[in-house]
Amino acid sequence: AEHRPVPAATTRPAAQLQVTRRQDDGDAIAPLQARLHQAMANGDLEQARQAVDGLASQLPDDSLTLLRAQAWLAHADNDIPAALQAYRQIVARVPDDAHAGANLALLLAASGQTEQAHAALARLSLQHVDSPLVRRARAAVETAARRQWPLRPCCCAWAWNVPRSRRL
């Protein structure tokens, strides 16, 4: 899946949607994914919800694609408990998922759970030794812990939601 940045929020997810399809879904999934990516890029959460609802109607309830889309939407909508729950489910099913693991760590840090965030990133670092994504997530968590700034990841790069006056 192509990575695209999404508009600012307190914290925003990185996304990598991988498709698990029903036998009879035909070509319905790709347009829904494209619609979701476009809606997220435009900051249109209502359109994103509609795309996720469409995916839910086409994919099995236990689909990782659906779970990732739901996590991404919850994260972008600042529904931190739902996003945390979804990312935890993804990491439980796919422990080496760098995007879900990084987003889980970022949300834990943003929720004040920095020890758990560091532990999640330590596990992820063992699985993805040279990953730029994991290095950026680690740096963002460490910076947020020191400065207590809110974290704002996007699809392809990590950034901080820092007022211009507080930037270094």
Protein Blocks (a to p, Z undefined) as FASTA:
>chain_A
ZZddddddfbdcdddddddddfklojmlmmmmmmmmmmmmnopaklmmmmmmmmmmmpcf
klmklmmmmmmmmmmnopaklmmmmmmmmmmmmmmlmklmmmmmmmmmmnopamlmmmmm
mmmmmmmmmlmklmmmmmmmmmmmmnopacdddfkbccddddfklpZZ
